[in-house]
């Protein structure tokens, strides 16, 4: 009897731990995180907050067309379409974990539009105004990415040229989409500070929080399966790019204290024939553009021209 009680207590504690892990890692409450102007930077980069906030306001002031699709599992996913010129290549952009399109692409969106390309800013599932409450670290988002590509081809025509762009989790998402059945319209991928795998980044963050990495890993696997209803192990950027067939540009800050720059090296080394990596000295997570906008702009513009064969 005592043994049974002990086993029941252990089971209850395990379920409670798994439920906590789901809420802490995967659940998206859609609270303050959806505030475009809630700019969170590490202490050494706090001085950039006013500049980033100004860029967010500038982007939000530009007229756009609200668009939406329905995901494979029935969620309404929203986005913003910015039309620059007829017949131009389209950049589809995916923001980061618990982020917003305006906040994460406050600089990148202007680079794209100044290049003369049309722009589609995606609100990832469970974030901003898109439906859902479970962030899957790119597992389901990579399928959403393919759906946005197909939507764009259906809307803009069979000859539309597409570049997939992502930052942080969005970068991991577009890389994980690279081994899906992407139409030939997708000419290239730009990924800024991606992680090598969902479990790797969860374990890395857990370790920095002084939590036992191996326990965090298994709690994440169970939480994703039981409460998130997805398998977090089925895909990863480092695995997907081995089967990629289009050029990929990686960008990463060398002082990234959230996603270690070593993860981009791991991704690059998985397919060096198609992947080019550029790192930015002293840049933290997702702020390479802010520290060296001229170099950043030149890199992404040169890549975009090369893959779309623009003069």
TORVONU-612570 format. One line per 8 residues: their letters; for each residue y, x, z of N, C-alpha, C. Coordinates in Angstrom, 2 decimals, decimal comma. Layout:
! residues N
A	Y:X:Z:Y:X:Z:Y:X:Z | ... .
//
This chain:
! residues 311
XXXXXXXX	-1,21:0,83:0,00:0,00:0,00:0,00:1,26:0,86:0,00 | 1,25:1,89:0,87:2,40:2,79:0,96:2,60:3,51:-0,36 | 1,47:3,93:-0,97:1,55:4,62:-2,27:2,16:3,71:-3,33 | 1,77:2,45:-3,32:2,31:1,49:-4,29:3,81:1,32:-4,10 | 4,24:1,23:-2,84:5,67:1,09:-2,56:6,43:2,31:-3,06 | 5,87:3,48:-2,83:6,51:4,73:-3,28:6,63:4,74:-4,80 | 5,56:4,33:-5,49:5,57:4,30:-6,96:6,61:3,31:-7,47 | 6,72:2,16:-6,80:7,70:1,16:-7,21:9,13:1,70:-7,03 .
XXXXXXXX	9,35:2,39:-5,91:10,67:2,97:-5,64:11,01:4,03:-6,70 | 10,03:4,86:-7,03:10,24:5,89:-8,06:10,57:5,24:-9,40 | 9,84:4,17:-9,74:10,08:3,47:-10,99:11,49:2,86:-11,02 | 11,88:2,26:-9,92:13,22:1,65:-9,84:14,29:2,73:-9,99 | 14,10:3,86:-9,33:15,07:4,95:-9,41:15,14:5,51:-10,84 | 13,98:5,59:-11,49:13,95:6,11:-12,87:14,69:5,16:-13,82 | 14,42:3,86:-13,69:15,10:2,88:-14,54:16,60:2,90:-14,29 | 16,98:3,04:-13,02:18,40:3,11:-12,68:19,05:4,34:-13,31 .
XXXXXXXX	18,33:5,46:-13,29:18,86:6,70:-13,87:19,00:6,57:-15,38 | 18,03:5,94:-16,01:18,09:5,74:-17,47:19,24:4,80:-17,82 | 19,42:3,75:-17,02:20,52:2,81:-17,28:21,86:3,51:-17,10 | 21,95:4,35:-16,07:23,19:5,12:-15,87:23,45:6,02:-17,07 | 22,41:6,69:-17,56:22,57:7,59:-18,70:23,06:6,85:-19,93 | 22,52:5,64:-20,15:22,98:4,85:-21,30:24,47:4,54:-21,18 | 24,87:4,08:-20,01:26,27:3,74:-19,81:27,20:4,93:-19,92 | 26,75:6,05:-19,41:27,60:7,25:-19,40:27,68:7,90:-20,78 .
XXXXXXXX	26,56:7,91:-21,52:26,51:8,65:-22,78:26,76:7,77:-23,99 | 26,13:6,61:-24,05:26,10:5,83:-25,30:26,96:4,58:-25,30 | 27,22:4,00:-24,14:27,95:2,73:-24,11:29,42:2,95:-24,40 | 29,97:2,11:-25,26:31,38:2,18:-25,62:32,09:0,95:-25,07 | 32,88:1,12:-24,02:33,49:-0,04:-23,36:34,70:-0,59:-24,10 | 35,20:0,14:-25,12:36,38:-0,29:-25,88:37,57:-0,53:-24,96 | 37,84:0,40:-24,10:39,00:0,32:-23,22:40,11:1,23:-23,70 | 40,58:2,10:-22,81:41,67:3,01:-23,14:41,33:3,94:-24,30 .
XXXXXXXX	40,05:4,15:-24,53:39,66:5,07:-25,61:40,17:4,58:-26,97 | 40,45:3,28:-27,09:40,92:2,73:-28,35:42,43:2,81:-28,51 | 43,11:3,37:-27,53:44,55:3,57:-27,61:44,82:4,82:-28,45 | 45,41:4,62:-29,63:45,67:5,74:-30,53:46,46:6,86:-29,84 | 47,36:6,48:-28,95:48,27:7,45:-28,36:47,75:8,05:-27,06 | 46,50:7,76:-26,72:45,91:8,43:-25,56:45,32:9,75:-26,04 | 46,18:10,75:-26,12:45,80:12,06:-26,64:45,35:12,94:-25,48 | 44,09:13,32:-25,49:43,54:14,15:-24,41:43,22:15,53:-24,97 .
XXXXXXXX	43,93:16,54:-24,47:43,70:17,92:-24,87:43,50:18,77:-23,63 | 42,77:19,86:-23,79:42,55:20,77:-22,66:43,90:21,38:-22,25 | 44,01:21,86:-21,02:45,31:22,29:-20,47:46,08:23,27:-21,36 | 45,38:24,21:-21,99:46,09:25,22:-22,78:46,71:24,67:-24,05 | 46,31:23,44:-24,42:46,85:22,83:-25,64:47,68:21,58:-25,35 | 48,04:21,35:-24,09:48,82:20,18:-23,73:50,16:20,15:-24,47 | 50,68:21,32:-24,79:51,99:21,39:-25,45:51,97:20,72:-26,83 | 50,77:20,48:-27,37:50,66:19,86:-28,68:50,72:18,33:-28,64 .
XXXXXXXX	50,62:17,74:-27,45:50,55:16,28:-27,34:51,74:15,58:-28,00 | 52,99:15,99:-27,75:54,11:15,31:-28,42:54,02:15,38:-29,94 | 53,61:16,52:-30,47:53,50:16,66:-31,93:52,41:15,75:-32,48 | 51,25:15,73:-31,81:50,15:14,88:-32,26:50,55:13,41:-32,18 | 51,21:13,02:-31,10:51,64:11,62:-30,94:52,60:11,22:-32,04 | 53,50:12,12:-32,41:54,44:11,83:-33,49:53,72:11,65:-34,82 | 52,70:12,46:-35,07:51,93:12,36:-36,31:51,12:11,06:-36,35 | 50,61:10,63:-35,19:49,87:9,37:-35,12:50,80:8,21:-35,47 .
XXXXXXXX	51,99:8,21:-34,91:52,94:7,14:-35,21:53,30:7,14:-36,69 | 53,46:8,31:-37,26:53,80:8,41:-38,68:52,69:7,81:-39,54 | 51,43:8,13:-39,21:50,31:7,59:-39,98:50,21:6,07:-39,81 | 50,39:5,59:-38,58:50,27:4,15:-38,33:51,37:3,35:-39,00 | 52,46:4,00:-39,36:53,58:3,31:-40,01:53,36:3,13:-41,51 | 52,36:3,80:-42,06:52,09:3,71:-43,49:51,28:2,44:-43,77 | 51,71:1,63:-44,74:50,96:0,40:-45,05:49,53:0,72:-45,53 | 48,61:-0,12:-45,14:47,21:0,04:-45,56:46,59:-1,34:-45,72 .
XXXXXXXX	45,43:-1,35:-46,35:44,68:-2,59:-46,53:43,50:-2,62:-45,57 | 43,40:-3,61:-44,70:42,22:-3,72:-43,85:40,98:-4,05:-44,70 | 39,89:-3,34:-44,45:38,65:-3,59:-45,18:37,50:-3,66:-44,18 | 36,37:-4,20:-44,60:35,23:-4,30:-43,70:33,94:-4,40:-44,48 | 32,85:-4,02:-43,83:31,51:-4,20:-44,37:30,63:-4,71:-43,23 | 29,41:-5,13:-43,58:28,43:-5,51:-42,57:27,34:-4,44:-42,54 | 27,05:-3,94:-41,35:26,07:-2,87:-41,21:24,65:-3,40:-41,40 | 23,70:-2,48:-41,50:22,29:-2,85:-41,68:21,77:-3,70:-40,53 .
XXXXXXXX	22,40:-3,56:-39,34:21,94:-4,35:-38,19:22,93:-5,45:-37,82 | 23,75:-5,85:-38,81:24,55:-7,05:-38,65:25,89:-6,92:-37,97 | 26,41:-5,70:-37,81:27,71:-5,51:-37,18:28,83:-5,49:-38,23 | 29,95:-6,07:-37,89:31,11:-5,97:-38,76:31,81:-4,65:-38,48 | 31,89:-3,82:-39,50:32,52:-2,51:-39,38:33,83:-2,53:-40,16 | 34,89:-2,07:-39,52:36,22:-2,15:-40,11:36,75:-0,78:-40,54 | 37,73:-0,84:-41,42:38,36:0,39:-41,88:39,73:0,11:-42,45 | 40,42:1,19:-42,83:41,74:1,07:-43,44:41,72:1,80:-44,78 .
XXXXXXXX	42,15:1,12:-45,82:42,22:1,75:-47,14:43,68:2,02:-47,50 | 43,95:3,29:-47,81:45,28:3,73:-48,24:45,21:4,10:-49,72 | 45,94:3,35:-50,53:45,93:3,60:-51,98:47,09:4,52:-52,34 | 46,76:5,64:-52,96:47,77:6,61:-53,38:48,02:6,52:-54,88 | 46,93:6,56:-55,66:47,10:6,43:-57,11:45,80:5,96:-57,75 | 45,93:5,23:-58,84:44,76:4,72:-59,56:43,92:5,87:-60,10 | 42,60:5,73:-59,99:41,69:6,70:-60,57:41,52:7,98:-59,78 | 42,19:8,09:-58,64:42,09:9,31:-57,84:40,77:9,35:-57,07 .
XXXXXXXX	40,29:10,55:-56,72:39,11:10,64:-55,84:39,38:9,94:-54,51 | 38,31:9,49:-53,89:38,40:8,80:-52,61:37,81:9,67:-51,51 | 38,55:9,83:-50,42:38,05:10,52:-49,23:37,71:9,47:-48,18 | 36,47:9,46:-47,71:36,03:8,53:-46,66:35,91:9,34:-45,38 | 36,68:8,96:-44,35:36,81:9,79:-43,15:36,22:9,12:-41,91 | 35,47:9,91:-41,14:34,76:9,42:-39,96:35,24:10,18:-38,73 | 35,76:9,42:-37,75:36,34:10,03:-36,55:35,27:10,42:-35,54 | 35,72:10,93:-34,40:34,81:11,47:-33,40:34,38:10,48:-32,33 .
XXXXXXXX	33,63:11,00:-31,39:33,04:10,23:-30,29:34,13:9,59:-29,43 | 34,05:8,27:-29,29:35,04:7,52:-28,53:36,45:7,88:-28,96 | 36,63:8,00:-30,28:37,93:8,34:-30,84:38,50:7,20:-31,64 | 39,60:7,47:-32,34:40,19:6,50:-33,26:40,54:7,22:-34,55 | 40,57:6,51:-35,67:40,91:7,15:-36,95:42,30:7,79:-36,92 | 43,28:7,08:-36,38:44,65:7,60:-36,38:44,79:8,84:-35,51 | 44,10:8,84:-34,39:44,20:9,98:-33,49:43,49:11,20:-34,06 | 42,30:10,99:-34,57:41,50:12,13:-35,03:41,92:12,64:-36,40 .
XXXXXXXX	42,55:11,78:-37,21:42,99:12,20:-38,54:44,52:12,12:-38,68 | 45,21:12,31:-37,57:46,67:12,25:-37,60:47,25:13,28:-38,55 | 46,58:14,43:-38,68:47,02:15,45:-39,62:46,25:15,41:-40,92 | 44,95:15,26:-40,82:44,09:15,31:-42,01:44,37:14,20:-43,00 | 44,72:13,02:-42,51:45,00:11,90:-43,42:46,18:12,21:-44,33 | 47,21:12,83:-43,77:48,38:13,18:-44,56:48,06:14,27:-45,58 | 47,21:15,20:-45,21:46,78:16,24:-46,16:46,09:15,60:-47,36 | 45,22:14,64:-47,07:44,47:13,96:-48,14:45,42:13,20:-49,06 .
XXXXXXXX	46,32:12,42:-48,48:47,22:11,61:-49,31:48,23:12,48:-50,05 | 48,70:13,55:-49,43:49,61:14,46:-50,11:48,92:15,18:-51,27 | 47,60:15,29:-51,19:46,82:15,87:-52,28:46,76:14,92:-53,47 | 47,08:13,66:-53,23:47,02:12,66:-54,28:45,73:11,89:-54,31 | 44,91:12,02:-53,23:43,65:11,30:-53,15:43,84:10,00:-52,38 | 43,03:9,02:-52,72:42,98:7,78:-51,95:42,17:8,01:-50,67 | 42,40:7,17:-49,68:41,87:7,42:-48,34:41,27:6,17:-47,74 | 40,08:6,32:-47,16:39,44:5,25:-46,41:39,12:5,78:-45,01 .
XXXXXXXX	39,85:5,28:-44,02:39,63:5,67:-42,63:38,70:4,66:-41,97 | 37,57:5,15:-41,50:36,54:4,27:-40,93:36,70:4,14:-39,42 | 36,52:2,94:-38,92:36,38:2,73:-37,48:34,89:2,65:-37,18 | 34,36:3,69:-36,56:32,92:3,77:-36,32:32,41:2,59:-35,50 | 31,14:2,29:-35,66:30,49:1,22:-34,88:30,76:1,44:-33,40 | 31,03:0,33:-32,70:31,25:0,33:-31,25:32,57:0,97:-30,85 | 33,44:1,24:-31,82:34,70:1,88:-31,50:35,85:1,17:-32,23 | 37,04:1,26:-31,61:38,23:0,58:-32,13:37,90:-0,92:-32,33 .
XXXXXXXX	38,07:-1,47:-33,53:37,83:-2,91:-33,71:36,47:-3,22:-34,34 | 35,68:-2,20:-34,66:34,35:-2,46:-35,21:33,43:-3,00:-34,11 | 32,49:-3,83:-34,52:31,60:-4,47:-33,55:30,56:-3,50:-33,01 | 29,94:-3,92:-31,90:28,90:-3,13:-31,27:29,39:-2,47:-30,00 | 28,45:-2,00:-29,19:28,80:-1,31:-27,95:27,99:-0,02:-27,76 | 27,20:0,35:-28,76:26,37:1,55:-28,61:26,76:2,60:-29,64 | 27,22:3,75:-29,16:27,50:4,90:-30,02:26,20:5,69:-30,14 | 25,74:5,96:-31,35:24,42:6,58:-31,52:24,49:8,04:-31,98 .
XXXXXXXX	25,65:8,66:-31,84:25,81:10,09:-32,11:25,46:10,48:-33,55 | 25,61:9,52:-34,46:25,37:9,79:-35,87:24,06:9,24:-36,40 | 23,17:8,79:-35,53:21,86:8,30:-35,98:22,02:7,04:-36,83 | 22,65:6,00:-36,28:22,91:4,80:-37,06:24,17:4,94:-37,90 | 25,12:5,74:-37,42:26,38:5,93:-38,14:26,16:6,57:-39,51 | 25,10:7,37:-39,65:24,86:8,00:-40,95:24,46:6,95:-41,99 | 23,78:5,90:-41,54:23,42:4,80:-42,44:24,67:3,99:-42,78 | 25,55:3,81:-41,78:26,83:3,15:-42,03:27,62:3,94:-43,08 .
XXXXXXXX	27,54:5,25:-43,01:28,22:6,12:-43,97:27,76:5,81:-45,39 | 26,46:5,73:-45,58:25,91:5,39:-46,90:26,39:4,01:-47,34 | 26,45:3,07:-46,41:26,92:1,72:-46,76:28,38:1,73:-47,19 | 29,20:2,55:-46,54:30,61:2,66:-46,95:30,72:3,30:-48,34 | 29,85:4,25:-48,62:29,83:4,86:-49,96:29,50:3,80:-51,01 | 28,46:3,02:-50,75:28,05:1,99:-51,71:29,13:0,92:-51,87 | 29,78:0,56:-50,77:30,91:-0,38:-50,85:32,00:0,17:-51,76 | 32,31:1,45:-51,61:33,38:2,07:-52,38:33,06:2,10:-53,87 .
XXXXXXXX	31,81:2,40:-54,20:31,42:2,43:-55,60:31,48:1,03:-56,21 | 31,01:0,05:-55,44:31,04:-1,33:-55,93:32,48:-1,80:-56,14 | 33,38:-1,36:-55,27:34,76:-1,82:-55,36:35,57:-1,03:-56,40 | 35,41:0,28:-56,42:36,30:1,12:-57,24:35,68:1,57:-58,56 | 34,40:1,29:-58,75:33,80:1,60:-60,03:32,79:2,74:-59,98 | 31,91:2,75:-60,97:30,80:3,70:-61,01:31,26:5,14:-61,22 | 32,51:5,33:-61,66:32,98:6,69:-61,93:33,82:7,26:-60,79 | 33,93:6,55:-59,65:34,73:7,04:-58,54:34,10:8,31:-57,94 .
XXXXXXXX	34,93:9,31:-57,70:34,48:10,53:-57,05:34,80:10,45:-55,57 | 33,83:10,79:-54,73:33,95:10,60:-53,29:33,73:11,92:-52,54 | 34,57:12,15:-51,55:34,37:13,26:-50,61:34,21:12,64:-49,22 | 33,16:13,04:-48,51:32,95:12,58:-47,13:33,58:13,58:-46,18 | 34,36:13,07:-45,22:35,09:13,92:-44,29:34,80:13,45:-42,87 | 34,55:14,37:-41,96:34,31:13,98:-40,59:34,80:15,01:-39,61 | 35,12:14,56:-38,40:35,52:15,45:-37,33:34,67:15,17:-36,09 | 34,17:16,20:-35,45:33,36:16,09:-34,24:32,12:15,24:-34,50 .
XXXXXXXX	31,95:14,10:-33,82:30,78:13,26:-34,10:30,81:12,75:-35,54 | 32,01:12,49:-36,05:32,12:12,09:-37,44:31,66:13,17:-38,39 | 31,91:14,43:-38,01:31,43:15,55:-38,82:29,91:15,62:-38,80 | 29,33:15,42:-37,61:27,87:15,39:-37,52:27,31:14,22:-38,33 | 28,01:13,10:-38,32:27,57:11,91:-39,05:27,48:12,17:-40,54 | 28,55:12,72:-41,14:28,52:12,96:-42,59:27,50:14,02:-42,96 | 27,26:14,98:-42,05:26,22:15,98:-42,32:24,83:15,36:-42,25 | 24,63:14,43:-41,31:23,34:13,75:-41,22:23,12:12,79:-42,38 .
XXXXXXXX	24,21:12,38:-43,02:24,08:11,53:-44,21:23,75:12,35:-45,45 | 23,84:13,67:-45,35:23,69:14,52:-46,53:22,29:14,51:-47,12 | 21,29:14,12:-46,33:19,93:14,08:-46,87:19,47:12,65:-47,16 | 20,39:11,70:-47,08:20,07:10,34:-47,50:20,18:10,24:-49,02 | 19,90:9,07:-49,52:19,94:8,88:-50,97:21,38:8,63:-51,42 | 22,19:9,68:-51,31:23,59:9,56:-51,67:23,73:9,46:-53,19 | 24,56:8,56:-53,68:24,80:8,48:-55,11:25,49:9,76:-55,61 | 25,38:10,06:-56,89:26,02:11,26:-57,43:27,54:11,22:-57,34 .
XXXXXXXX	28,10:10,07:-57,03:29,56:9,97:-56,84:30,05:10,84:-55,70 | 29,18:11,08:-54,70:29,56:11,90:-53,56:29,49:13,36:-53,99 | 30,65:13,99:-54,05:30,75:15,34:-54,62:30,74:16,45:-53,58 | 31,12:16,13:-52,35:31,17:17,17:-51,33:31,39:16,59:-49,95 | 31,21:17,45:-48,94:31,36:17,06:-47,54:32,24:18,07:-46,83 | 33,21:17,58:-46,06:34,04:18,43:-45,21:33,76:18,04:-43,76 | 33,30:18,98:-42,96:32,92:18,69:-41,57:33,65:19,64:-40,63 | 34,47:19,07:-39,76:35,28:19,83:-38,82:34,66:19,72:-37,43 .
XXXXXXXX	34,26:20,83:-36,88:33,66:21,00:-35,54:32,47:20,08:-35,27 | 31,44:20,14:-36,12:30,24:19,31:-35,89:29,31:19,94:-34,85 | 28,47:19,12:-34,25:27,41:19,67:-33,39:26,13:19,78:-34,19 | 25,22:20,62:-33,71:23,99:20,90:-34,45:22,97:19,79:-34,34 | 22,97:19,06:-33,22:22,09:17,90:-33,07:22,62:17,02:-31,94 | 22,33:15,71:-31,98:22,79:14,85:-30,89:22,30:15,32:-29,52 | 21,03:15,66:-29,43:20,51:16,10:-28,14:21,11:17,42:-27,70 | 21,40:18,30:-28,65:21,96:19,61:-28,30:23,33:19,45:-27,67 .
XXXXXXXX	24,17:18,57:-28,22:25,51:18,42:-27,65:25,45:17,68:-26,31 | 24,56:16,71:-26,18:24,42:16,00:-24,91:23,95:16,96:-23,83 | 22,99:17,78:-24,16:22,47:18,75:-23,20:23,53:19,80:-22,86 | 24,31:20,21:-23,87:25,35:21,21:-23,64:26,43:20,68:-22,71 | 26,87:19,45:-22,96:27,90:18,85:-22,10:27,36:18,64:-20,69 | 26,10:18,20:-20,59:25,50:18,01:-19,28:25,43:19,30:-18,49 | 25,10:20,39:-19,16:25,03:21,69:-18,50:26,40:22,12:-17,99 | 27,45:21,87:-18,80:28,80:22,23:-18,37:29,25:21,39:-17,19 .
XXXXXXXX	28,65:20,21:-17,03:28,96:19,35:-15,88:28,05:19,68:-14,70 | 27,32:20,77:-14,83:26,41:21,24:-13,76:25,27:20,27:-13,50 | 24,86:19,57:-14,56:23,68:18,72:-14,48:22,50:19,45:-15,10 | 21,30:19,23:-14,62:20,13:19,91:-15,19:19,91:19,50:-16,64 | 20,07:20,44:-17,57:20,04:20,14:-18,99:18,77:19,45:-19,46 | 17,62:19,90:-18,97:16,37:19,31:-19,44:16,23:17,86:-18,98 | 16,66:17,58:-17,75:16,60:16,21:-17,25:17,56:15,32:-18,04 | 18,76:15,84:-18,31:19,74:15,08:-19,10:19,17:14,75:-20,47 .
XXXXXXXX	18,50:15,72:-21,07:17,90:15,52:-22,40:16,92:14,36:-22,38 | 16,00:14,35:-21,43:14,97:13,30:-21,40:15,54:11,95:-20,98 | 16,54:11,97:-20,12:17,21:10,71:-19,79:17,90:10,13:-21,02 | 18,50:11,01:-21,82:19,18:10,56:-23,04:18,18:9,96:-24,02 | 17,04:10,60:-24,19:16,02:10,08:-25,10:15,57:8,70:-24,66 | 15,30:8,56:-23,36:14,84:7,26:-22,83:15,94:6,22:-22,91 | 17,16:6,60:-22,57:18,28:5,64:-22,58:18,55:5,14:-23,99 | 18,48:6,04:-24,95:18,71:5,64:-26,34:17,65:4,64:-26,80 .
XXXXXXXX	16,42:4,91:-26,45:15,31:4,06:-26,89:15,31:2,71:-26,16 | 15,44:2,74:-24,84:15,27:1,53:-24,04:16,49:0,62:-24,11 | 17,68:1,18:-23,94:18,89:0,35:-23,89:19,70:0,39:-25,18 | 19,61:1,49:-25,93:20,35:1,58:-27,18:19,57:1,12:-28,38 | 18,24:1,06:-28,24:17,35:0,59:-29,30:17,41:1,48:-30,55 | 17,50:2,78:-30,33:17,41:3,72:-31,45:16,74:5,01:-30,98 | 16,23:5,75:-31,95:15,55:7,01:-31,67:16,51:8,16:-31,96 | 16,95:8,83:-30,92:17,96:9,87:-31,07:17,40:11,15:-31,69 .
XXXXXXXX	16,10:11,23:-31,84:15,47:12,46:-32,35:15,21:12,44:-33,85 | 15,50:11,34:-34,55:15,07:11,21:-35,94:15,92:12,00:-36,91 | 17,09:12,46:-36,50:17,94:13,19:-37,43:18,85:14,14:-36,67 | 19,29:15,17:-37,36:20,28:16,10:-36,80:20,98:16,79:-37,96 | 22,21:17,23:-37,78:22,91:17,94:-38,84:22,17:19,19:-39,32 | 21,66:19,98:-38,40:21,02:21,24:-38,80:19,76:20,98:-39,61 | 19,09:19,88:-39,35:17,90:19,53:-40,13:18,27:18,88:-41,46 | 19,24:17,97:-41,42:19,60:17,23:-42,63:20,14:18,15:-43,72 .
XXXXXXXX	20,97:19,13:-43,35:21,59:19,96:-44,39:20,59:20,82:-45,13 | 19,40:20,99:-44,57:18,39:21,77:-45,30:17,98:21,06:-46,58 | 18,21:19,74:-46,63:17,86:18,94:-47,82:19,10:18,48:-48,58 | 20,26:18,96:-48,20:21,50:18,57:-48,88:21,52:19,12:-50,30 | 22,21:18,41:-51,19:22,28:18,83:-52,59:23,71:18,98:-53,08 | 24,68:18,82:-52,18:26,09:18,93:-52,55:26,78:19,96:-51,67 | 27,89:20,53:-52,14:28,60:21,56:-51,36:29,15:20,99:-50,05 | 29,15:21,84:-49,04:29,63:21,45:-47,71:30,60:22,52:-47,20 .
XXXXXXXX	31,75:22,07:-46,71:32,72:22,95:-46,07:32,71:22,67:-44,58 | 32,43:23,70:-43,79:32,49:23,60:-42,33:33,75:24,30:-41,83 | 34,41:23,67:-40,85:35,56:24,25:-40,18:35,33:24,13:-38,68 | 35,65:25,19:-37,94:35,41:25,13:-36,49:36,37:26,06:-35,77 | 36,92:25,59:-34,65:37,75:26,42:-33,80:36,91:27,38:-32,98 | 37,33:28,62:-32,94:36,54:29,64:-32,23:36,60:29,47:-30,72 | 37,61:28,75:-30,21:37,74:28,53:-28,77:37,37:27,10:-28,38 | 36,54:26,47:-29,20:36,10:25,10:-28,92:35,27:25,08:-27,64 .
XXXXXXXX	35,76:24,39:-26,61:35,03:24,34:-25,34:34,25:23,04:-25,18 | 34,16:22,28:-26,25:33,37:21,04:-26,22:32,15:21,16:-27,12 | 32,37:21,49:-28,39:31,28:21,78:-29,31:31,34:23,27:-29,63 | 30,44:24,06:-29,09:30,50:25,51:-29,32:30,47:25,87:-30,80 | 31,29:26,85:-31,19:31,37:27,25:-32,59:30,01:27,74:-33,10 | 29,16:28,21:-32,20:27,83:28,66:-32,60:27,03:27,57:-33,28 | 27,33:26,31:-32,96:26,61:25,21:-33,59:26,91:25,14:-35,09 | 28,14:25,45:-35,48:28,46:25,46:-36,91:27,79:26,63:-37,62 .
XXXXXXXX	27,66:27,76:-36,93:26,93:28,88:-37,52:25,46:28,50:-37,75 | 24,90:27,77:-36,78:23,51:27,32:-36,92:23,35:26,39:-38,12 | 24,31:25,49:-38,30:24,28:24,58:-39,44:24,43:25,36:-40,74 | 25,40:26,28:-40,79:25,63:27,08:-41,99:24,38:27,85:-42,38 | 23,73:28,44:-41,39:22,56:29,28:-41,67:21,37:28,46:-42,14 | 21,40:27,15:-41,94:20,30:26,29:-42,40:20,32:26,10:-43,90 | 21,47:26,31:-44,54:21,56:26,16:-46,00:22,78:26,95:-46,50 | 22,74:28,27:-46,39:23,91:29,09:-46,74:24,28:29,03:-48,21 .
XXXXXXXX	23,36:28,60:-49,06:23,67:28,50:-50,48:24,68:27,41:-50,80 | 24,71:26,35:-49,98:25,61:25,23:-50,23:26,73:25,10:-49,20 | 26,59:25,80:-48,08:27,53:25,61:-46,97:28,43:26,82:-46,80 | 29,73:26,56:-46,71:30,72:27,59:-46,41:31,35:27,28:-45,06 | 31,47:28,28:-44,20:32,04:28,09:-42,87:33,30:28,93:-42,71 | 34,36:28,29:-42,22:35,60:28,98:-41,88:35,94:28,67:-40,42 | 36,18:29,70:-39,64:36,53:29,51:-38,24:38,00:29,85:-38,01 | 38,57:29,23:-36,97:39,98:29,40:-36,66:40,14:30,03:-35,28 .
XXXXXXXX	40,66:31,25:-35,21:40,83:31,93:-33,92:41,70:31,13:-32,96 | 41,28:31,11:-31,71:42,04:30,50:-30,61:42,14:28,98:-30,69 | 41,49:28,36:-31,67:41,58:26,90:-31,81:40,55:26,20:-30,94 | 40,99:25,17:-30,22:40,09:24,36:-29,43:39,44:23,28:-30,27 | 38,84:22,30:-29,60:38,05:21,27:-30,29:38,94:20,37:-31,14 | 38,70:20,39:-32,44:39,37:19,48:-33,36:40,84:19,74:-33,60 | 41,34:20,94:-33,22:42,78:21,18:-33,41:43,04:22,40:-34,29 | 42,09:22,77:-35,13:42,31:23,89:-36,04:43,51:23,62:-36,94 .
XXXXXXXX	43,64:22,38:-37,41:44,77:22,03:-38,27:46,09:22,23:-37,54 | 46,14:21,83:-36,27:47,38:21,91:-35,52:47,84:23,35:-35,32 | 46,89:24,28:-35,20:47,24:25,67:-34,94:47,58:26,45:-36,21 | 46,98:26,06:-37,32:47,24:26,77:-38,58:47,16:25,79:-39,74 | 48,18:24,90:-39,85:48,12:23,84:-40,86:48,12:24,38:-42,29 | 48,80:25,48:-42,54:48,85:26,02:-43,90:47,48:26,50:-44,37 | 46,80:27,25:-43,52:45,47:27,74:-43,90:44,48:26,59:-44,01 | 44,55:25,66:-43,05:43,65:24,52:-43,05:43,83:23,70:-44,34 .
XXXXXXXX	45,08:23,42:-44,67:45,38:22,62:-45,85:44,89:23,31:-47,12 | 45,11:24,61:-47,20:44,67:25,37:-48,38:43,15:25,33:-48,52 | 42,43:25,46:-47,41:40,97:25,45:-47,45:40,43:24,11:-47,95 | 40,90:23,03:-47,36:40,36:21,72:-47,73:40,82:21,31:-49,13 | 42,04:21,67:-49,51:42,51:21,34:-50,85:41,75:22,11:-51,92 | 41,51:23,38:-51,68:40,74:24,19:-52,64:39,33:23,65:-52,79 | 38,72:23,28:-51,66:37,36:22,73:-51,70:37,36:21,40:-52,46 | 38,32:20,54:-52,15:38,37:19,23:-52,82:38,57:19,39:-54,32 .
XXXXXXX	39,41:20,29:-54,73:39,62:20,52:-56,17:38,35:21,02:-56,84 | 37,65:21,90:-56,14:36,45:22,50:-56,76:35,34:21,47:-56,93 | 35,15:20,58:-55,96:34,05:19,64:-56,06:34,36:18,44:-56,95 | 35,65:18,13:-57,09:36,02:17,00:-57,95:36,43:17,48:-59,34 | 36,43:18,81:-59,53:36,75:19,44:-60,82:38,15:19,06:-61,28 | 39,06:18,98:-60,29:40,45:18,72:-60,63:41,15:20,04:-60,97 | 42,10:19,98:-61,88:42,85:21,17:-62,28:43,92:21,45:-61,25 .
//
